[in-house]
């Protein structure tokens, strides 16, 4: 194979944080990111970890910092996960990048990584499949390949638009109840 493995633009940078609310506060105050759309105790459909079914729940927050979406992840659940592969409870830092991939190209994009020797570390299904590739040896974190659909693209646009029209203060945390829209 020639050329780069990732054939789609990185649209999101994800970080594990010890406490979701504190992480949001920090990113709002320090980086001007936000507002953040929050899902608590989330369990993706058909969640897998290292080839096995998983029931590990996590908390997610999605915000924007300039042109990039920022995802914050906190895990209270003691279960195994791709997040615990990198960080013990109470620790945090950069975890993964995310690219949206058209569904008809997803299998081929995953194959580019696996053919290059990278393992699938986990997967889940929201409104589209999300595949997490263990690329820690190459980039210091994982790579999420997420199926692109009109619904997924609309969520990314919602987060970006909210940031562009946001005063940096009002309602920095917005609870999400429709977990299938991402």
Buried (B, 14 or more C-beta within 10 A) or exposed (E): EEEEBBEBEBBBBBBBBBBBBEBBBBBBEEEBBBBBBBBBEBEBEEBBBBEEEBEBBBBBBBBBBEEBBBBBBBBEBEBBBBBBBBBEEEEBEBBBBBBBBEEEBBEEBBEBBEEEEBEBBBBBBBBBBBBBBBBBEBEEBBBBBBBBBEBBEEBBEBBBEBBEEBEEEEEBBBEBEEBEBB
